[in-house]
Every structure is written in structure tokens, then in C-alpha cells.
Amino acid sequence: MKKLMILSTMLLSFGFANSQTIWTSETKLKGTVGKQNIMMTLAIPFGGASSCTVVGEYYYASIKKNINLCSEDDEKIIEQFDGKETGYFILKDWDKKIGQQIVGTWYSMDGKKSYPVTLKVIGKGKN
């Protein structure tokens, strides 16, 4: 019984730690991947158990299903969709002032596809 109680406490603590991750320094972006319109949010995580140095999400305007983003190396921002890593972004200096443009490239994980990315900073902080 004691082992079960310890295990339960550890699982609850882990869940609580993950729920405490908040996003700071949010940057809201709007633009294109190839010819597809997207909306993106990038942020710096604070607290919790995230190994990401940058977190975020984006969606294609035509689909509107969020795709999670995480960067552990400050270069590649890896996307995860339905539990699988499907591609990554390399963006040039994303934390800019409102109205400024950001360029980069999106790559498939296997490296067979790549598309130019053009984004414009449309907001900072939480909406």
C-alpha cells in the first residue's frame, strides 16, 4: 500500500509540474509556409518539466488544427502533429518588434521537402 501511495504522489507531482509550465515572451506571427497561410505563436517556457528552450504552436488557415512546436537547440523548431515529429522550422531571429518580417525555411523530417517561410510579427504577449 505504501508503494502505491508513493507512486500516486509521484505521478500527481509530475502532472502538476507539467501543468505549471507557462509561456513568457510570446510572439504572435502571421505568414506563409510555401503558399499556405499560417498563424503561429512562439514563446519561452518558464517552470515545469519542459526540455524545450522555445515552445509554441501554429496552424494552417485552411485546416485550423494546432501543430505543437518545440526547440531544444535554439536552431530547429520541431513540429509535432498527432504525436509524431513531422517537420521543423529554421527561422532567422524570431523575437522581433511588431510589424517586422521574419524569414526562414520549413523542412520535412526526412529532408525531402522544404518550403520558404515568411512571417510578420503581429503581436506580443497573451491575447
Secondary structure, 3 states (H helix, E strand, C coil): CHHHHHHHHHHHHHHHHHHCCEEEEEEEEEEEECCEEEEEEEEEEECCCCCCCEEEEEEECCCCCCEEEEECCCCEEEEEECCEEEEEEEECCCCCCCCCEEEEEEEECCCCCEEEEEEEEEEECCC
